[in-house]
Amino acid sequence: MNALGVHKGISEAMGKVIFALLLSFYMGCSQQAASKPPETAAPPKLEAGRQELSKPAPAKTQASSLEALQKGTLGKGDEEGPLRDVNFDFDRYDLSVEARDILKGHATWLKTNSRVRVEIEGHCDERGTSEYNLALGAKRAESAKRYLIDLGVSPNTLSSISYGEELPVCKEQNDACWAKNRRAHFVVKTGPTT
């Protein structure tokens, strides 16, 4: 093993240790009781690229992926809410036509519900180093955030975070599962973002 291989191994190990420490710290911090957002209309449903504005559903908060992991519900559909996830192609952070259509519906809902705050989580599949996937997850979250801002959503209502490969909704090792993990997840909150 050459010096470059040793350095890379140490670098990857240190990155995982730092992430584990940060995750442990975050999980160990006291949590504030979640308050219910105001009852509002749901985002328009998209069918075949068209927005349908009928039958609005009441809004509900969405659990973060970390909260869902703590409750044992991550990947079981319990983290769904008024804003659905958008997915990304392998090793990409640009928005597909389908993702843009979904985000247009999100923007309409967010502008109608301007008191709601949203944290956008960037996620990746397990392929690649932890460091690379944290950076890619951040780019995915920021890409969705920038597009929402371009559509007229106030930047003060949006924040972003990357979890990289650390919080998968699917743990199988196949293309269909990896595709589910390459996502931006939207966590609806009622308080201001930090």
Residue, then its C-alpha position, 0 to 999 in steps of 0.5 A: m500500500n502506498a502513501l496515497g492509499v494510506h492517506k485516502g483511507i485515513s481521510e475517509a475514516m476521519g470524515k466518517v468519525i466527524f460525521a458520526l460525532l456530529l450526528s450523535f451531537y445532533m441526536g443528543c440535543s434536546q428537541q423542541a415540541a413540534s407545533k402544528p402548522p396552520e391548516t392550509a391547502a396542499p400543493p397542487k397534484l401533478e398529473a401528466g405534467r398538468q397542475e390540478l388545483s381541486k380538492p386541497a388537503p389540509a397541511k401537516t408537518q413533515a418529519s425530517s429524515l433524521e427524526a424518521l430514523q429516530k422513530g424507526t419510520l424512515g423509508k416507510g412513507d411516514e415522512e410524507g406530507p404536503l411537499r413530496d420528494v424530488n429525485f436525481d439521476f446518478d451523480r447529478y444535481d441538476l433538476s429533471v423536467e419531472a423535478r421542475d414540475i414538482l417544484k412548481g407545485h411546491a412553489t405555488w403551495l409555499k407562496t400561498n402558505s408564506r408562514v411555513r418554513v421548509e428545510i430541504e435535505g439533500h440525499c445520495d445513494e451509497r456509492g462514492t465516499s462519504e465526503y463526496n456524497l455530503a457535497l453532492g447532497a448539499k448541491r442537490a438541496e441547493s439546486a432545489k432551493r435555488y429553483l424555488i427562489d427563482l419561482g418566487v418563494s422567499p429565500n427567508t422561508l428556505s434552508s438546506i442541509s445535506y445528509g449524503e448517504e447516511l440516511p437512506v430510505c431504501k437499503e437494498q443494493n440495486d438500481a431501483c433502491w439507489a434511485k429512491n435514495r438520490r433525493a431532495h426531501f422537504v421538511v415542513k416547519t412552522g418556525p423561522t429557519t436558521 
